[in-house]
Amino acid sequence: MSTTCRPQVYVIECAPWSEALKCRIRGMSDTPRQTEAFLAHTAEIAAAFPTSVRAACADLRAGRGPVALWLRGLPRPEALPPTPADCRQPPPRTDCIAEACLAAVGHLVGHAFAHAQICKGDLFHNIAPVPGEEHAPSGESSKSTLRMHTDGASHPMPPDALLLWCHKGDKRAATTIVSGAEVLDRMDPRDREQLRSTSFRHQLDYEFHLAHSDAHTDPHPVFEGDGEALRVTYDADFIRPFPTVSAGLLKRLEDTMVRAAEHVFLEPGDLLVIDNRRAIHGRTKFTPHYDGRDRWLQCLYTRTDPLVPPPGVRMRGRVASLDLPTKGQSSAA
């Protein structure tokens, strides 16, 4: 069994061109951030990024190389409001640096879109600890580890990439990232065979308000394809194996993911791009204080191909609305 470690996170230092980027963004504050005009402007900004950054993004988009890009030292707003206590109602801000950086890098890795059921379909949705959700299986948790997962594992239209911008960091809260290929290399061949079979389903995700329903996806493997075509569909909290799956497989899988994962401690002005097709990610636990200074990220989803909805999904602009099944129905994954 091979345990050769691949580079999983590629670090890009952006400080040398950060000030020039900030100057280009400065004139966009009056443009509404959810509009095509805003996205078109950020596409022009992306075209002026250094060649090395555009090449790294092109590789990730094509499924090549490291499964995550960590852009460090991007421009930061001069002032920030308190961390929101409710991610669905973020505080007003006059600057648009975070959204412009997310959208610009998003152009290089795909097409921006949102899920209607997450933060009211906001393209740039917020992630912060929420009182009462400390142990929830979602990004609003804090005192419990956010277990390894791919975003949208139970959704017919999962993101191909997710981009995380850091407004406020926490030195105790690490984003954990592992390559699916690295995990497969570390698994026993018999386990790999089962993980590639259609012996799994996912209960519909907590974020879609159906965690206590009995609605599940159709059967699917955890790992499909190889190399640039590798696809991982996995959420430790919601995956449900069929009885034919060997006992202990999912525990061995999660243990392997945790051991092989790289830890990224995001700081203000950092932007992390994760290939949601080839990588699995999570977050370590931390203690929130709810004093306005807690960890605060913004997230953007992208799809590699144009935004054509699969069955079970309706598109309104860039917002994908899930046709939620009634109790007892399945939803194709």
DRENVEX-92652 format. One line per 3 residues: number of its first residue (from 0); their letters; for each residue z, x, y of C-alpha. Coordinates in Angstrom, 3 decimals, decimal comma. Last residue first. Example, Ala and Ser with C-alpha at 12.3 -4.5 7.8 and 13.67 -1.06 7.14 Angstrom:
BEGIN
1 = sa = 7,140 13,670 -1,060 ~ 7,800 12,300 -4,500
This chain:
BEGIN
332 = aas = -6,570 -27,283 12,792 ~ -7,500 -30,867 12,009 ~ -4,727 -33,326 12,875
329 = sqg = -3,077 -35,165 10,020 ~ -1,731 -38,695 10,188 ~ 1,763 -39,798 9,113
326 = ktp = 2,933 -40,881 12,541 ~ 0,016 -41,568 14,865 ~ -2,195 -38,673 15,745
323 = ldl = -2,227 -37,161 19,227 ~ -5,693 -36,977 20,719 ~ -5,164 -33,602 22,355
320 = sav = -6,345 -33,214 25,938 ~ -8,096 -29,977 26,838 ~ -8,133 -29,272 30,595
317 = rgr = -11,010 -27,235 32,048 ~ -12,873 -30,220 33,462 ~ -11,556 -33,139 31,492
314 = mrv = -12,085 -32,134 27,882 ~ -11,227 -34,370 24,922 ~ -9,907 -32,912 21,658
311 = gpp = -9,709 -34,401 18,156 ~ -13,030 -32,960 17,047 ~ -13,730 -29,607 18,716
308 = pvl = -14,121 -29,294 22,496 ~ -16,906 -27,118 23,936 ~ -15,414 -24,799 26,547
305 = pdt = -17,916 -21,946 26,526 ~ -17,080 -19,180 24,041 ~ -14,274 -16,613 24,310
302 = rty = -11,579 -19,143 25,139 ~ -8,920 -18,393 27,744 ~ -5,295 -19,359 28,363
299 = lcq = -3,325 -18,402 31,496 ~ 0,417 -17,777 31,640 ~ 2,937 -17,244 34,418
296 = lwr = 6,189 -15,423 33,741 ~ 9,734 -15,726 35,047 ~ 12,824 -13,899 33,784
293 = drg = 15,961 -15,110 35,553 ~ 16,749 -14,483 39,222 ~ 17,211 -18,056 40,467
290 = dyh = 20,852 -18,214 39,317 ~ 20,220 -19,847 35,962 ~ 22,127 -17,000 34,256
287 = ptf = 19,963 -16,500 31,177 ~ 21,141 -14,404 28,205 ~ 18,418 -12,685 26,192
284 = ktr = 16,632 -13,104 22,858 ~ 13,616 -11,068 21,791 ~ 10,140 -12,489 22,260
281 = ghi = 7,221 -13,328 19,964 ~ 3,662 -12,243 19,192 ~ 0,980 -12,384 16,524
278 = arr = -2,356 -10,674 17,062 ~ -5,969 -11,034 15,905 ~ -7,033 -14,422 17,287
275 = ndi = -4,483 -14,614 20,115 ~ -5,762 -11,371 21,608 ~ -2,906 -10,708 24,018
272 = vll = -3,365 -9,749 27,689 ~ -0,217 -8,565 29,492 ~ -0,105 -8,439 33,288
269 = dgp = 2,577 -6,396 35,029 ~ 3,369 -6,853 38,740 ~ 7,048 -7,517 38,148
266 = elf = 8,173 -5,779 34,931 ~ 7,373 -6,626 31,317 ~ 9,309 -5,012 28,500
263 = vhe = 6,779 -4,626 25,675 ~ 8,040 -4,095 22,122 ~ 5,590 -3,139 19,358
260 = aar = 5,754 -5,079 16,111 ~ 5,596 -3,504 12,638 ~ 9,142 -4,331 11,543
257 = vmt = 9,037 -7,863 12,987 ~ 5,692 -8,660 11,390 ~ 6,807 -7,332 8,002
254 = del = 9,978 -9,433 8,110 ~ 7,876 -12,473 9,027 ~ 5,572 -11,971 6,046
251 = rkl = 8,374 -11,232 3,588 ~ 10,127 -14,390 4,755 ~ 6,904 -16,363 4,431
248 = lga = 6,361 -15,128 0,873 ~ 9,930 -15,789 -0,312 ~ 9,000 -18,249 -3,029
245 = svt = 5,377 -18,029 -4,093 ~ 3,036 -20,600 -2,598 ~ 2,074 -23,369 -5,044
242 = pfp = 4,564 -25,762 -3,418 ~ 2,368 -25,860 -0,268 ~ 3,534 -23,815 2,697
239 = rif = 4,708 -25,382 6,003 ~ 4,302 -23,405 9,229 ~ 6,238 -24,801 12,198
236 = dad = 8,898 -22,283 13,221 ~ 7,110 -19,139 12,024 ~ 3,897 -20,077 13,815
233 = ytv = 0,710 -18,744 12,267 ~ -3,057 -18,947 12,470 ~ -4,596 -15,457 12,358
230 = rla = -8,331 -14,784 12,681 ~ -10,089 -11,537 11,739 ~ -13,784 -11,455 12,688
227 = egd = -13,624 -8,095 14,472 ~ -12,166 -6,554 11,324 ~ -11,684 -9,067 8,542
224 = gef = -11,970 -12,801 7,978 ~ -9,229 -15,419 7,710 ~ -5,447 -14,948 7,680
221 = vph = -2,824 -17,712 7,628 ~ -5,049 -19,915 5,488 ~ -5,672 -23,609 6,258
218 = pdt = -4,720 -27,074 5,042 ~ -5,138 -29,861 7,656 ~ -2,649 -29,903 10,493
215 = had = 0,585 -31,842 10,221 ~ 2,155 -35,032 11,597 ~ 5,591 -35,743 10,085
212 = sha = 7,236 -36,165 13,465 ~ 10,319 -34,247 14,585 ~ 8,449 -31,483 16,372
209 = lhf = 6,094 -33,993 17,964 ~ 6,592 -33,324 21,664 ~ 3,385 -31,285 22,058
206 = eyd = 5,447 -28,238 23,014 ~ 7,402 -28,586 19,769 ~ 4,185 -28,025 17,832
203 = lqh = 2,634 -30,299 15,248 ~ 3,760 -29,274 11,780 ~ 1,506 -26,534 10,541
200 = rfs = -0,244 -26,449 7,173 ~ -0,557 -23,803 4,515 ~ -2,175 -23,244 1,124
197 = tsr = -5,749 -22,659 2,177 ~ -5,738 -19,138 0,710 ~ -5,777 -15,860 2,686
194 = lqe = -1,972 -15,627 2,775 ~ -1,960 -16,063 -1,002 ~ -4,251 -13,093 -1,568
191 = rdr = -2,317 -10,942 0,883 ~ 0,910 -11,686 -1,003 ~ -0,675 -10,511 -4,259
188 = pdm = -1,943 -7,360 -2,520 ~ 1,600 -6,534 -1,226 ~ 1,739 -6,615 2,546
185 = rdl = 1,681 -3,587 4,879 ~ -2,086 -3,549 5,396 ~ -2,028 -7,285 6,126
182 = vea = 0,530 -6,772 8,892 ~ -1,508 -4,010 10,536 ~ -4,619 -6,201 10,438
179 = gsv = -2,689 -9,052 12,067 ~ -1,756 -6,715 14,902 ~ 1,802 -7,012 16,148
176 = itt = 3,308 -7,900 19,502 ~ 6,926 -8,399 20,595 ~ 7,584 -9,387 24,215
173 = aar = 10,916 -7,821 25,065 ~ 13,744 -9,609 26,880 ~ 16,806 -7,398 27,492
170 = kdg = 15,339 -5,574 30,508 ~ 14,560 -8,919 32,135 ~ 11,474 -9,357 34,282
167 = khc = 10,523 -11,401 37,321 ~ 7,018 -12,429 38,405 ~ 5,399 -11,121 35,211
164 = wll = 1,856 -12,278 34,453 ~ 1,029 -13,226 30,861 ~ -2,575 -13,653 29,694
161 = lad = -3,363 -15,506 26,499 ~ -6,485 -14,932 24,453 ~ -8,528 -16,945 21,971
158 = ppm = -6,597 -20,032 23,011 ~ -6,065 -22,757 20,409 ~ -8,388 -25,771 20,288
155 = phs = -7,501 -27,896 17,241 ~ -3,793 -27,358 18,037 ~ -1,153 -26,553 15,401
152 = agd = -1,357 -22,774 15,809 ~ -1,716 -23,227 19,578 ~ -0,229 -19,846 20,474
149 = thm = 0,041 -17,414 17,570 ~ 3,555 -16,950 16,301 ~ 6,497 -14,614 15,713
146 = rlt = 9,894 -16,118 16,471 ~ 11,264 -16,657 19,965 ~ 14,671 -15,080 19,407
143 = sks = 17,543 -17,336 20,394 ~ 19,581 -17,158 23,626 ~ 16,471 -17,610 25,768
140 = seg = 14,291 -20,633 25,033 ~ 11,733 -22,108 27,451 ~ 8,985 -20,163 25,697
137 = spa = 9,330 -22,484 22,724 ~ 11,271 -22,970 19,473 ~ 14,328 -24,293 21,365
134 = hee = 17,593 -22,310 21,271 ~ 18,302 -22,039 25,014 ~ 16,551 -25,330 25,782
131 = gpv = 19,510 -27,066 27,502 ~ 18,942 -25,216 30,776 ~ 15,361 -23,873 30,934
128 = pai = 14,415 -20,216 30,562 ~ 11,096 -19,427 32,253 ~ 7,392 -19,749 31,481
125 = nhf = 5,035 -21,184 34,107 ~ 1,542 -22,586 33,656 ~ -1,479 -21,201 35,450
122 = ldg = -4,187 -23,652 34,386 ~ -1,706 -26,508 34,888 ~ -2,350 -29,221 32,278
119 = kci = 0,874 -31,110 32,958 ~ 3,018 -28,080 32,096 ~ 1,701 -28,047 28,511
116 = qah = 0,405 -31,360 27,106 ~ -2,929 -31,155 28,927 ~ -3,721 -27,789 27,337
113 = afa = -5,395 -25,424 29,783 ~ -8,664 -23,551 30,244 ~ -10,013 -20,238 31,544
110 = hgv = -13,227 -18,927 29,989 ~ -13,183 -15,496 28,353 ~ -11,906 -11,888 28,388
107 = lhg = -13,328 -10,569 31,667 ~ -12,962 -13,868 33,501 ~ -9,290 -13,962 32,495
104 = vaa = -8,767 -10,604 34,226 ~ -9,835 -12,247 37,482 ~ -8,006 -15,513 36,744
101 = lca = -4,683 -13,834 35,972 ~ -4,967 -11,502 38,974 ~ -5,838 -14,385 41,301
98 = eai = -3,073 -16,603 39,905 ~ -0,427 -13,908 40,361 ~ -1,594 -12,883 43,829
95 = cdt = -1,796 -16,440 45,177 ~ 0,662 -16,194 48,081 ~ 2,172 -19,184 49,885
92 = rpp = 4,441 -20,281 47,061 ~ 5,772 -23,735 46,202 ~ 8,438 -23,932 43,481
89 = pqr = 7,325 -24,749 39,933 ~ 7,745 -28,301 38,651 ~ 6,696 -28,285 34,990
86 = cda = 8,593 -25,041 34,436 ~ 11,872 -26,753 35,347 ~ 14,669 -24,448 36,547
83 = ptp = 12,076 -22,477 38,502 ~ 12,892 -18,817 39,242 ~ 13,946 -18,664 42,882
80 = pla = 11,189 -18,201 45,488 ~ 9,301 -14,901 45,652 ~ 8,638 -12,515 48,518
77 = epr = 6,204 -9,641 49,165 ~ 3,907 -10,718 46,364 ~ 3,057 -7,968 43,886
74 = plg = -0,097 -5,913 43,477 ~ -0,814 -4,641 39,929 ~ 1,348 -1,785 38,662
71 = rlw = 0,836 -2,143 34,923 ~ -1,983 -3,759 32,937 ~ -0,850 -4,021 29,309
68 = lav = -3,821 -4,795 27,054 ~ -3,234 -6,300 23,612 ~ -4,915 -6,366 20,186
65 = pgr = -6,006 -2,726 20,358 ~ -9,622 -1,993 19,368 ~ -12,386 -4,538 18,936
62 = gar = -12,286 -8,341 18,826 ~ -15,245 -8,845 21,174 ~ -12,992 -10,105 23,983
59 = lda = -10,682 -7,146 23,417 ~ -13,618 -4,739 23,728 ~ -14,891 -6,441 26,880
56 = caa = -11,406 -6,234 28,410 ~ -11,249 -2,484 27,719 ~ -14,738 -2,043 29,219
53 = rvs = -13,828 -4,002 32,356 ~ -10,744 -1,845 32,819 ~ -12,686 1,404 32,323
50 = tpf = -15,394 0,303 34,758 ~ -12,862 -0,168 37,535 ~ -12,611 -3,775 38,772
47 = aaa = -15,303 -4,911 41,226 ~ -16,761 -7,584 38,931 ~ -13,262 -9,012 38,523
44 = iea = -13,056 -9,705 42,265 ~ -16,320 -11,640 42,143 ~ -14,951 -13,683 39,228
41 = tha = -11,829 -14,295 41,322 ~ -13,946 -16,031 43,957 ~ -15,578 -18,235 41,341
38 = lfa = -12,162 -19,191 39,947 ~ -10,936 -20,257 43,379 ~ -14,092 -22,281 44,026
35 = etq = -13,785 -23,875 40,575 ~ -10,440 -25,298 41,651 ~ -6,898 -25,060 40,231
32 = rpt = -5,764 -22,508 42,790 ~ -6,525 -24,429 45,986 ~ -8,129 -21,951 48,447
29 = dsm = -5,945 -21,203 51,503 ~ -4,381 -18,097 49,954 ~ -7,751 -16,522 49,117
26 = gri = -8,057 -14,049 52,020 ~ -5,371 -11,714 50,703 ~ -6,976 -11,315 47,279
23 = rck = -9,434 -8,594 48,331 ~ -6,702 -6,711 50,187 ~ -4,419 -6,899 47,162
20 = lae = -7,151 -5,396 44,994 ~ -7,508 -2,432 47,372 ~ -3,734 -1,946 47,227
17 = swp = -3,703 -1,977 43,423 ~ -6,458 0,603 42,934 ~ -4,342 3,662 42,082
14 = ace = -1,447 1,467 40,832 ~ -3,434 -0,055 37,943 ~ -2,164 1,966 34,987
11 = ivy = -3,721 0,524 31,814 ~ -1,620 0,558 28,616 ~ -3,295 -0,301 25,297
8 = vqp = -1,070 -2,214 22,859 ~ -1,676 -2,177 19,088 ~ -2,486 1,461 18,320
5 = rct = -2,767 1,417 14,522 ~ 0,101 2,371 12,217 ~ -0,848 3,557 8,725
2 = tsm = 1,309 1,653 6,245 ~ -1,106 1,548 3,303 ~ 0,000 0,000 0,000
